[in-house]
Amino acid sequence: HTDGWVTAYGHLARVDVKMQQKVVQGQQVGQVGSTGGVSEPQLHFEVRYAPTPQERARPIDPKLVLPK
């Protein structure tokens, strides 16, 4: 993403896109998996933001920035 935005996906069994690849809404980015000792397949999704490249991107509530 641009302007300090990052999306992170945890527990994926397979990743179907590369870093900085452009994707469109509805495009599959991977397949949900069961990593880390979880009891069933799941997805951990985060939207992160850093105002400057020198700062570490911090998680924010995705409901604040994603379309409804």
mmCIF file of the N, C-alpha and C atoms, coordinates in Angstrom:
data_MODEL
# 
_entry.id   MODEL 
# 
loop_
_atom_site.group_PDB 
_atom_site.id 
_atom_site.type_symbol 
_atom_site.label_atom_id 
_atom_site.label_alt_id 
_atom_site.label_comp_id 
_atom_site.label_asym_id 
_atom_site.label_entity_id 
_atom_site.label_seq_id 
_atom_site.pdbx_PDB_ins_code 
_atom_site.Cartn_x 
_atom_site.Cartn_y 
_atom_site.Cartn_z 
_atom_site.occupancy 
_atom_site.B_iso_or_equiv 
_atom_site.pdbx_formal_charge 
_atom_site.auth_seq_id 
_atom_site.auth_comp_id 
_atom_site.auth_asym_id 
_atom_site.auth_atom_id 
_atom_site.pdbx_PDB_model_num 
ATOM 1   N N  . HIS A 1 1  ? 0.839   -1.187  0.000  1.00 0.00 ? 1  HIS A N  1 
ATOM 2   C CA . HIS A 1 1  ? 0.000   0.000   0.000  1.00 0.00 ? 1  HIS A CA 1 
ATOM 3   C C  . HIS A 1 1  ? 0.879   1.244   0.000  1.00 0.00 ? 1  HIS A C  1 
ATOM 4   N N  . THR A 1 2  ? 0.297   2.369   -0.212 1.00 0.00 ? 2  THR A N  1 
ATOM 5   C CA . THR A 1 2  ? 1.058   3.612   -0.229 1.00 0.00 ? 2  THR A CA 1 
ATOM 6   C C  . THR A 1 2  ? 0.784   4.431   1.022  1.00 0.00 ? 2  THR A C  1 
ATOM 7   N N  . ASP A 1 3  ? 1.553   5.458   1.209  1.00 0.00 ? 3  ASP A N  1 
ATOM 8   C CA . ASP A 1 3  ? 1.336   6.443   2.268  1.00 0.00 ? 3  ASP A CA 1 
ATOM 9   C C  . ASP A 1 3  ? 1.325   5.864   3.678  1.00 0.00 ? 3  ASP A C  1 
ATOM 10  N N  . GLY A 1 4  ? 2.145   4.837   3.936  1.00 0.00 ? 4  GLY A N  1 
ATOM 11  C CA . GLY A 1 4  ? 2.284   4.309   5.277  1.00 0.00 ? 4  GLY A CA 1 
ATOM 12  C C  . GLY A 1 4  ? 1.314   3.225   5.677  1.00 0.00 ? 4  GLY A C  1 
ATOM 13  N N  . TRP A 1 5  ? 0.438   2.781   4.786  1.00 0.00 ? 5  TRP A N  1 
ATOM 14  C CA . TRP A 1 5  ? -0.547  1.747   5.098  1.00 0.00 ? 5  TRP A CA 1 
ATOM 15  C C  . TRP A 1 5  ? 0.022   0.355   4.855  1.00 0.00 ? 5  TRP A C  1 
ATOM 16  N N  . VAL A 1 6  ? -0.309  -0.582  5.747  1.00 0.00 ? 6  VAL A N  1 
ATOM 17  C CA . VAL A 1 6  ? 0.121   -1.980  5.653  1.00 0.00 ? 6  VAL A CA 1 
ATOM 18  C C  . VAL A 1 6  ? -1.063  -2.855  6.032  1.00 0.00 ? 6  VAL A C  1 
ATOM 19  N N  . THR A 1 7  ? -1.265  -3.965  5.310  1.00 0.00 ? 7  THR A N  1 
ATOM 20  C CA . THR A 1 7  ? -2.222  -4.972  5.751  1.00 0.00 ? 7  THR A CA 1 
ATOM 21  C C  . THR A 1 7  ? -1.443  -6.244  6.053  1.00 0.00 ? 7  THR A C  1 
ATOM 22  N N  . ALA A 1 8  ? -1.835  -6.922  7.112  1.00 0.00 ? 8  ALA A N  1 
ATOM 23  C CA . ALA A 1 8  ? -1.146  -8.137  7.544  1.00 0.00 ? 8  ALA A CA 1 
ATOM 24  C C  . ALA A 1 8  ? -2.152  -9.268  7.695  1.00 0.00 ? 8  ALA A C  1 
ATOM 25  N N  . TYR A 1 9  ? -1.758  -10.442 7.255  1.00 0.00 ? 9  TYR A N  1 
ATOM 26  C CA . TYR A 1 9  ? -2.624  -11.614 7.286  1.00 0.00 ? 9  TYR A CA 1 
ATOM 27  C C  . TYR A 1 9  ? -1.882  -12.742 7.987  1.00 0.00 ? 9  TYR A C  1 
ATOM 28  N N  . GLY A 1 10 ? -2.417  -13.239 9.107  1.00 0.00 ? 10 GLY A N  1 
ATOM 29  C CA . GLY A 1 10 ? -1.779  -14.317 9.849  1.00 0.00 ? 10 GLY A CA 1 
ATOM 30  C C  . GLY A 1 10 ? -2.544  -15.619 9.714  1.00 0.00 ? 10 GLY A C  1 
ATOM 31  N N  . HIS A 1 11 ? -1.862  -16.723 9.885  1.00 0.00 ? 11 HIS A N  1 
ATOM 32  C CA . HIS A 1 11 ? -2.399  -18.091 9.833  1.00 0.00 ? 11 HIS A CA 1 
ATOM 33  C C  . HIS A 1 11 ? -2.697  -18.554 8.416  1.00 0.00 ? 11 HIS A C  1 
ATOM 34  N N  . LEU A 1 12 ? -2.145  -17.890 7.393  1.00 0.00 ? 12 LEU A N  1 
ATOM 35  C CA . LEU A 1 12 ? -2.412  -18.342 6.032  1.00 0.00 ? 12 LEU A CA 1 
ATOM 36  C C  . LEU A 1 12 ? -1.667  -19.641 5.733  1.00 0.00 ? 12 LEU A C  1 
ATOM 37  N N  . ALA A 1 13 ? -2.355  -20.583 5.099  1.00 0.00 ? 13 ALA A N  1 
ATOM 38  C CA . ALA A 1 13 ? -1.727  -21.817 4.650  1.00 0.00 ? 13 ALA A CA 1 
ATOM 39  C C  . ALA A 1 13 ? -1.018  -21.595 3.320  1.00 0.00 ? 13 ALA A C  1 
ATOM 40  N N  . ARG A 1 14 ? -1.535  -20.642 2.550  1.00 0.00 ? 14 ARG A N  1 
ATOM 41  C CA . ARG A 1 14 ? -0.958  -20.348 1.241  1.00 0.00 ? 14 ARG A CA 1 
ATOM 42  C C  . ARG A 1 14 ? -1.147  -18.861 0.945  1.00 0.00 ? 14 ARG A C  1 
ATOM 43  N N  . VAL A 1 15 ? -0.138  -18.232 0.390  1.00 0.00 ? 15 VAL A N  1 
ATOM 44  C CA . VAL A 1 15 ? -0.205  -16.827 -0.011 1.00 0.00 ? 15 VAL A CA 1 
ATOM 45  C C  . VAL A 1 15 ? -0.227  -16.786 -1.535 1.00 0.00 ? 15 VAL A C  1 
ATOM 46  N N  . ASP A 1 16 ? -1.232  -16.124 -2.108 1.00 0.00 ? 16 ASP A N  1 
ATOM 47  C CA . ASP A 1 16 ? -1.402  -16.085 -3.555 1.00 0.00 ? 16 ASP A CA 1 
ATOM 48  C C  . ASP A 1 16 ? -0.931  -14.792 -4.207 1.00 0.00 ? 16 ASP A C  1 
ATOM 49  N N  . VAL A 1 17 ? -0.459  -13.834 -3.421 1.00 0.00 ? 17 VAL A N  1 
ATOM 50  C CA . VAL A 1 17 ? 0.026   -12.562 -3.968 1.00 0.00 ? 17 VAL A CA 1 
ATOM 51  C C  . VAL A 1 17 ? 1.422   -12.274 -3.418 1.00 0.00 ? 17 VAL A C  1 
ATOM 52  N N  . LYS A 1 18 ? 2.113   -11.376 -4.103 1.00 0.00 ? 18 LYS A N  1 
ATOM 53  C CA . LYS A 1 18 ? 3.446   -10.969 -3.664 1.00 0.00 ? 18 LYS A CA 1 
ATOM 54  C C  . LYS A 1 18 ? 3.375   -9.596  -3.001 1.00 0.00 ? 18 LYS A C  1 
ATOM 55  N N  . MET A 1 19 ? 4.387   -9.282  -2.202 1.00 0.00 ? 19 MET A N  1 
ATOM 56  C CA . MET A 1 19 ? 4.449   -7.959  -1.582 1.00 0.00 ? 19 MET A CA 1 
ATOM 57  C C  . MET A 1 19 ? 4.415   -6.884  -2.667 1.00 0.00 ? 19 MET A C  1 
ATOM 58  N N  . GLN A 1 20 ? 3.646   -5.846  -2.421 1.00 0.00 ? 20 GLN A N  1 
ATOM 59  C CA . GLN A 1 20 ? 3.481   -4.684  -3.295 1.00 0.00 ? 20 GLN A CA 1 
ATOM 60  C C  . GLN A 1 20 ? 2.738   -4.989  -4.592 1.00 0.00 ? 20 GLN A C  1 
ATOM 61  N N  . GLN A 1 21 ? 2.186   -6.199  -4.714 1.00 0.00 ? 21 GLN A N  1 
ATOM 62  C CA . GLN A 1 21 ? 1.368   -6.521  -5.876 1.00 0.00 ? 21 GLN A CA 1 
ATOM 63  C C  . GLN A 1 21 ? 0.034   -5.804  -5.749 1.00 0.00 ? 21 GLN A C  1 
ATOM 64  N N  . LYS A 1 22 ? -0.451  -5.235  -6.846 1.00 0.00 ? 22 LYS A N  1 
ATOM 65  C CA . LYS A 1 22 ? -1.763  -4.593  -6.820 1.00 0.00 ? 22 LYS A CA 1 
ATOM 66  C C  . LYS A 1 22 ? -2.840  -5.667  -6.871 1.00 0.00 ? 22 LYS A C  1 
ATOM 67  N N  . VAL A 1 23 ? -3.835  -5.517  -6.011 1.00 0.00 ? 23 VAL A N  1 
ATOM 68  C CA . VAL A 1 23 ? -4.971  -6.435  -5.985 1.00 0.00 ? 23 VAL A CA 1 
ATOM 69  C C  . VAL A 1 23 ? -6.255  -5.629  -6.104 1.00 0.00 ? 23 VAL A C  1 
ATOM 70  N N  . VAL A 1 24 ? -7.314  -6.305  -6.479 1.00 0.00 ? 24 VAL A N  1 
ATOM 71  C CA . VAL A 1 24 ? -8.614  -5.646  -6.604 1.00 0.00 ? 24 VAL A CA 1 
ATOM 72  C C  . VAL A 1 24 ? -9.562  -6.222  -5.568 1.00 0.00 ? 24 VAL A C  1 
ATOM 73  N N  . GLN A 1 25 ? -10.582 -5.457  -5.241 1.00 0.00 ? 25 GLN A N  1 
ATOM 74  C CA . GLN A 1 25 ? -11.565 -5.907  -4.262 1.00 0.00 ? 25 GLN A CA 1 
ATOM 75  C C  . GLN A 1 25 ? -12.148 -7.242  -4.692 1.00 0.00 ? 25 GLN A C  1 
ATOM 76  N N  . GLY A 1 26 ? -12.198 -8.188  -3.764 1.00 0.00 ? 26 GLY A N  1 
ATOM 77  C CA . GLY A 1 26 ? -12.738 -9.508  -4.034 1.00 0.00 ? 26 GLY A CA 1 
ATOM 78  C C  . GLY A 1 26 ? -11.712 -10.523 -4.492 1.00 0.00 ? 26 GLY A C  1 
ATOM 79  N N  . GLN A 1 27 ? -10.504 -10.067 -4.837 1.00 0.00 ? 27 GLN A N  1 
ATOM 80  C CA . GLN A 1 27 ? -9.453  -10.986 -5.273 1.00 0.00 ? 27 GLN A CA 1 
ATOM 81  C C  . GLN A 1 27 ? -8.951  -11.822 -4.101 1.00 0.00 ? 27 GLN A C  1 
ATOM 82  N N  . GLN A 1 28 ? -8.752  -13.101 -4.330 1.00 0.00 ? 28 GLN A N  1 
ATOM 83  C CA . GLN A 1 28 ? -8.224  -13.979 -3.283 1.00 0.00 ? 28 GLN A CA 1 
ATOM 84  C C  . GLN A 1 28 ? -6.749  -13.675 -3.078 1.00 0.00 ? 28 GLN A C  1 
ATOM 85  N N  . VAL A 1 29 ? -6.349  -13.472 -1.827 1.00 0.00 ? 29 VAL A N  1 
ATOM 86  C CA . VAL A 1 29 ? -4.949  -13.181 -1.509 1.00 0.00 ? 29 VAL A CA 1 
ATOM 87  C C  . VAL A 1 29 ? -4.248  -14.375 -0.877 1.00 0.00 ? 29 VAL A C  1 
ATOM 88  N N  . GLY A 1 30 ? -5.006  -15.379 -0.470 1.00 0.00 ? 30 GLY A N  1 
ATOM 89  C CA . GLY A 1 30 ? -4.409  -16.562 0.127  1.00 0.00 ? 30 GLY A CA 1 
ATOM 90  C C  . GLY A 1 30 ? -5.473  -17.533 0.591  1.00 0.00 ? 30 GLY A C  1 
ATOM 91  N N  . GLN A 1 31 ? -4.995  -18.586 1.264  1.00 0.00 ? 31 GLN A N  1 
ATOM 92  C CA . GLN A 1 31 ? -5.899  -19.602 1.790  1.00 0.00 ? 31 GLN A CA 1 
ATOM 93  C C  . GLN A 1 31 ? -5.720  -19.688 3.302  1.00 0.00 ? 31 GLN A C  1 
ATOM 94  N N  . VAL A 1 32 ? -6.819  -19.676 4.022  1.00 0.00 ? 32 VAL A N  1 
ATOM 95  C CA . VAL A 1 32 ? -6.802  -19.732 5.486  1.00 0.00 ? 32 VAL A CA 1 
ATOM 96  C C  . VAL A 1 32 ? -6.135  -21.027 5.934  1.00 0.00 ? 32 VAL A C  1 
ATOM 97  N N  . GLY A 1 33 ? -5.363  -20.932 7.026  1.00 0.00 ? 33 GLY A N  1 
ATOM 98  C CA . GLY A 1 33 ? -4.658  -22.096 7.532  1.00 0.00 ? 33 GLY A CA 1 
ATOM 99  C C  . GLY A 1 33 ? -4.807  -22.278 9.027  1.00 0.00 ? 33 GLY A C  1 
ATOM 100 N N  . SER A 1 34 ? -4.005  -23.174 9.569  1.00 0.00 ? 34 SER A N  1 
ATOM 101 C CA . SER A 1 34 ? -4.078  -23.526 10.993 1.00 0.00 ? 34 SER A CA 1 
ATOM 102 C C  . SER A 1 34 ? -2.692  -23.446 11.640 1.00 0.00 ? 34 SER A C  1 
ATOM 103 N N  . THR A 1 35 ? -1.964  -22.388 11.431 1.00 0.00 ? 35 THR A N  1 
ATOM 104 C CA . THR A 1 35 ? -0.625  -22.265 11.991 1.00 0.00 ? 35 THR A CA 1 
ATOM 105 C C  . THR A 1 35 ? -0.683  -21.843 13.454 1.00 0.00 ? 35 THR A C  1 
ATOM 106 N N  . GLY A 1 36 ? 0.411   -22.039 14.164 1.00 0.00 ? 36 GLY A N  1 
ATOM 107 C CA . GLY A 1 36 ? 0.518   -21.559 15.535 1.00 0.00 ? 36 GLY A CA 1 
ATOM 108 C C  . GLY A 1 36 ? -0.262  -22.332 16.567 1.00 0.00 ? 36 GLY A C  1 
ATOM 109 N N  . GLY A 1 37 ? -0.643  -23.572 16.264 1.00 0.00 ? 37 GLY A N  1 
ATOM 110 C CA . GLY A 1 37 ? -1.325  -24.394 17.254 1.00 0.00 ? 37 GLY A CA 1 
ATOM 111 C C  . GLY A 1 37 ? -2.787  -24.051 17.473 1.00 0.00 ? 37 GLY A C  1 
ATOM 112 N N  . VAL A 1 38 ? -3.417  -23.360 16.526 1.00 0.00 ? 38 VAL A N  1 
ATOM 113 C CA . VAL A 1 38 ? -4.844  -23.059 16.670 1.00 0.00 ? 38 VAL A CA 1 
ATOM 114 C C  . VAL A 1 38 ? -5.654  -24.333 16.453 1.00 0.00 ? 38 VAL A C  1 
ATOM 115 N N  . SER A 1 39 ? -6.869  -24.389 16.988 1.00 0.00 ? 39 SER A N  1 
ATOM 116 C CA . SER A 1 39 ? -7.666  -25.611 16.932 1.00 0.00 ? 39 SER A CA 1 
ATOM 117 C C  . SER A 1 39 ? -8.428  -25.796 15.626 1.00 0.00 ? 39 SER A C  1 
ATOM 118 N N  . GLU A 1 40 ? -8.586  -24.728 14.861 1.00 0.00 ? 40 GLU A N  1 
ATOM 119 C CA . GLU A 1 40 ? -9.290  -24.816 13.579 1.00 0.00 ? 40 GLU A CA 1 
ATOM 120 C C  . GLU A 1 40 ? -8.759  -23.730 12.658 1.00 0.00 ? 40 GLU A C  1 
ATOM 121 N N  . PRO A 1 41 ? -8.944  -23.868 11.329 1.00 0.00 ? 41 PRO A N  1 
ATOM 122 C CA . PRO A 1 41 ? -8.461  -22.837 10.405 1.00 0.00 ? 41 PRO A CA 1 
ATOM 123 C C  . PRO A 1 41 ? -9.045  -21.469 10.754 1.00 0.00 ? 41 PRO A C  1 
ATOM 124 N N  . GLN A 1 42 ? -8.212  -20.445 10.656 1.00 0.00 ? 42 GLN A N  1 
ATOM 125 C CA . GLN A 1 42 ? -8.662  -19.087 10.955 1.00 0.00 ? 42 GLN A CA 1 
ATOM 126 C C  . GLN A 1 42 ? -7.763  -18.079 10.273 1.00 0.00 ? 42 GLN A C  1 
ATOM 127 N N  . LEU A 1 43 ? -8.195  -16.836 10.286 1.00 0.00 ? 43 LEU A N  1 
ATOM 128 C CA . LEU A 1 43 ? -7.434  -15.734 9.702  1.00 0.00 ? 43 LEU A CA 1 
ATOM 129 C C  . LEU A 1 43 ? -7.284  -14.632 10.744 1.00 0.00 ? 43 LEU A C  1 
ATOM 130 N N  . HIS A 1 44 ? -6.079  -14.116 10.862 1.00 0.00 ? 44 HIS A N  1 
ATOM 131 C CA . HIS A 1 44 ? -5.837  -12.928 11.679 1.00 0.00 ? 44 HIS A CA 1 
ATOM 132 C C  . HIS A 1 44 ? -5.504  -11.821 10.694 1.00 0.00 ? 44 HIS A C  1 
ATOM 133 N N  . PHE A 1 45 ? -6.315  -10.754 10.677 1.00 0.00 ? 45 PHE A N  1 
ATOM 134 C CA . PHE A 1 45 ? -6.149  -9.648  9.725  1.00 0.00 ? 45 PHE A CA 1 
ATOM 135 C C  . PHE A 1 45 ? -5.909  -8.362  10.484 1.00 0.00 ? 45 PHE A C  1 
ATOM 136 N N  . GLU A 1 46 ? -4.928  -7.598  10.035 1.00 0.00 ? 46 GLU A N  1 
ATOM 137 C CA . GLU A 1 46 ? -4.664  -6.283  10.637 1.00 0.00 ? 46 GLU A CA 1 
ATOM 138 C C  . GLU A 1 46 ? -4.451  -5.245  9.559  1.00 0.00 ? 46 GLU A C  1 
ATOM 139 N N  . VAL A 1 47 ? -4.916  -4.031  9.839  1.00 0.00 ? 47 VAL A N  1 
ATOM 140 C CA . VAL A 1 47 ? -4.574  -2.841  9.069  1.00 0.00 ? 47 VAL A CA 1 
ATOM 141 C C  . VAL A 1 47 ? -3.639  -2.049  9.962  1.00 0.00 ? 47 VAL A C  1 
ATOM 142 N N  . ARG A 1 48 ? -2.492  -1.677  9.416  1.00 0.00 ? 48 ARG A N  1 
ATOM 143 C CA . ARG A 1 48 ? -1.502  -0.918  10.193 1.00 0.00 ? 48 ARG A CA 1 
ATOM 144 C C  . ARG A 1 48 ? -1.169  0.371   9.462  1.00 0.00 ? 48 ARG A C  1 
ATOM 145 N N  . TYR A 1 49 ? -0.722  1.364   10.249 1.00 0.00 ? 49 TYR A N  1 
ATOM 146 C CA . TYR A 1 49 ? -0.387  2.660   9.663  1.00 0.00 ? 49 TYR A CA 1 
ATOM 147 C C  . TYR A 1 49 ? 0.824   3.258   10.363 1.00 0.00 ? 49 TYR A C  1 
ATOM 148 N N  . ALA A 1 50 ? 1.690   3.885   9.572  1.00 0.00 ? 50 ALA A N  1 
ATOM 149 C CA . ALA A 1 50 ? 2.815   4.652   10.101 1.00 0.00 ? 50 ALA A CA 1 
ATOM 150 C C  . ALA A 1 50 ? 2.871   5.971   9.337  1.00 0.00 ? 50 ALA A C  1 
ATOM 151 N N  . PRO A 1 51 ? 2.833   7.099   10.034 1.00 0.00 ? 51 PRO A N  1 
ATOM 152 C CA . PRO A 1 51 ? 2.841   8.401   9.357  1.00 0.00 ? 51 PRO A CA 1 
ATOM 153 C C  . PRO A 1 51 ? 4.117   8.666   8.555  1.00 0.00 ? 51 PRO A C  1 
ATOM 154 N N  . THR A 1 52 ? 5.248   8.112   8.995  1.00 0.00 ? 52 THR A N  1 
ATOM 155 C CA . THR A 1 52 ? 6.513   8.300   8.285  1.00 0.00 ? 52 THR A CA 1 
ATOM 156 C C  . THR A 1 52 ? 7.207   6.941   8.133  1.00 0.00 ? 52 THR A C  1 
ATOM 157 N N  . PRO A 1 53 ? 8.065   6.784   7.123  1.00 0.00 ? 53 PRO A N  1 
ATOM 158 C CA . PRO A 1 53 ? 8.766   5.516   6.936  1.00 0.00 ? 53 PRO A CA 1 
ATOM 159 C C  . PRO A 1 53 ? 9.668   5.137   8.115  1.00 0.00 ? 53 PRO A C  1 
ATOM 160 N N  . GLN A 1 54 ? 10.080  6.109   8.912  1.00 0.00 ? 54 GLN A N  1 
ATOM 161 C CA . GLN A 1 54 ? 10.947  5.829   10.055 1.00 0.00 ? 54 GLN A CA 1 
ATOM 162 C C  . GLN A 1 54 ? 10.186  5.216   11.230 1.00 0.00 ? 54 GLN A C  1 
ATOM 163 N N  . GLU A 1 55 ? 8.877   5.368   11.251 1.00 0.00 ? 55 GLU A N  1 
ATOM 164 C CA . GLU A 1 55 ? 8.073   4.855   12.359 1.00 0.00 ? 55 GLU A CA 1 
ATOM 165 C C  . GLU A 1 55 ? 7.571   3.449   12.048 1.00 0.00 ? 55 GLU A C  1 
ATOM 166 N N  . ARG A 1 56 ? 7.364   2.673   13.100 1.00 0.00 ? 56 ARG A N  1 
ATOM 167 C CA . ARG A 1 56 ? 6.817   1.326   12.957 1.00 0.00 ? 56 ARG A CA 1 
ATOM 168 C C  . ARG A 1 56 ? 5.310   1.425   12.741 1.00 0.00 ? 56 ARG A C  1 
ATOM 169 N N  . ALA A 1 57 ? 4.816   0.701   11.742 1.00 0.00 ? 57 ALA A N  1 
ATOM 170 C CA . ALA A 1 57 ? 3.369   0.702   11.476 1.00 0.00 ? 57 ALA A CA 1 
ATOM 171 C C  . ALA A 1 57 ? 2.635   0.067   12.651 1.00 0.00 ? 57 ALA A C  1 
ATOM 172 N N  . ARG A 1 58 ? 1.597   0.745   13.145 1.00 0.00 ? 58 ARG A N  1 
ATOM 173 C CA . ARG A 1 58 ? 0.836   0.276   14.303 1.00 0.00 ? 58 ARG A CA 1 
ATOM 174 C C  . ARG A 1 58 ? -0.575  -0.135  13.875 1.00 0.00 ? 58 ARG A C  1 
ATOM 175 N N  . PRO A 1 59 ? -1.098  -1.213  14.500 1.00 0.00 ? 59 PRO A N  1 
ATOM 176 C CA . PRO A 1 59 ? -2.456  -1.664  14.151 1.00 0.00 ? 59 PRO A CA 1 
ATOM 177 C C  . PRO A 1 59 ? -3.512  -0.608  14.476 1.00 0.00 ? 59 PRO A C  1 
ATOM 178 N N  . ILE A 1 60 ? -4.505  -0.524  13.607 1.00 0.00 ? 60 ILE A N  1 
ATOM 179 C CA . ILE A 1 60 ? -5.661  0.347   13.847 1.00 0.00 ? 60 ILE A CA 1 
ATOM 180 C C  . ILE A 1 60 ? -6.927  -0.477  13.604 1.00 0.00 ? 60 ILE A C  1 
ATOM 181 N N  . ASP A 1 61 ? -8.054  0.007   14.049 1.00 0.00 ? 61 ASP A N  1 
ATOM 182 C CA . ASP A 1 61 ? -9.325  -0.681  13.855 1.00 0.00 ? 61 ASP A CA 1 
ATOM 183 C C  . ASP A 1 61 ? -9.677  -0.641  12.363 1.00 0.00 ? 61 ASP A C  1 
ATOM 184 N N  . PRO A 1 62 ? -9.753  -1.797  11.679 1.00 0.00 ? 62 PRO A N  1 
ATOM 185 C CA . PRO A 1 62 ? -10.039 -1.785  10.243 1.00 0.00 ? 62 PRO A CA 1 
ATOM 186 C C  . PRO A 1 62 ? -11.386 -1.162  9.899  1.00 0.00 ? 62 PRO A C  1 
ATOM 187 N N  . LYS A 1 63 ? -12.335 -1.190  10.824 1.00 0.00 ? 63 LYS A N  1 
ATOM 188 C CA . LYS A 1 63 ? -13.654 -0.587  10.555 1.00 0.00 ? 63 LYS A CA 1 
ATOM 189 C C  . LYS A 1 63 ? -13.556 0.916   10.318 1.00 0.00 ? 63 LYS A C  1 
ATOM 190 N N  . LEU A 1 64 ? -12.459 1.532   10.783 1.00 0.00 ? 64 LEU A N  1 
ATOM 191 C CA . LEU A 1 64 ? -12.299 2.976   10.605 1.00 0.00 ? 64 LEU A CA 1 
ATOM 192 C C  . LEU A 1 64 ? -11.882 3.348   9.189  1.00 0.00 ? 64 LEU A C  1 
ATOM 193 N N  . VAL A 1 65 ? -11.317 2.399   8.421  1.00 0.00 ? 65 VAL A N  1 
ATOM 194 C CA . VAL A 1 65 ? -10.769 2.752   7.116  1.00 0.00 ? 65 VAL A CA 1 
ATOM 195 C C  . VAL A 1 65 ? -11.271 1.904   5.943  1.00 0.00 ? 65 VAL A C  1 
ATOM 196 N N  . LEU A 1 66 ? -11.858 0.741   6.226  1.00 0.00 ? 66 LEU A N  1 
ATOM 197 C CA . LEU A 1 66 ? -12.322 -0.122  5.136  1.00 0.00 ? 66 LEU A CA 1 
ATOM 198 C C  . LEU A 1 66 ? -13.757 0.213   4.762  1.00 0.00 ? 66 LEU A C  1 
ATOM 199 N N  . PRO A 1 67 ? -14.106 0.025   3.474  1.00 0.00 ? 67 PRO A N  1 
ATOM 200 C CA . PRO A 1 67 ? -15.493 0.293   3.075  1.00 0.00 ? 67 PRO A CA 1 
ATOM 201 C C  . PRO A 1 67 ? -16.444 -0.690  3.730  1.00 0.00 ? 67 PRO A C  1 
ATOM 202 N N  . LYS A 1 68 ? -17.679 -0.245  3.917  1.00 0.00 ? 68 LYS A N  1 
ATOM 203 C CA . LYS A 1 68 ? -18.694 -1.098  4.558  1.00 0.00 ? 68 LYS A CA 1 
ATOM 204 C C  . LYS A 1 68 ? -19.308 -2.047  3.572  1.00 0.00 ? 68 LYS A C  1 
# 
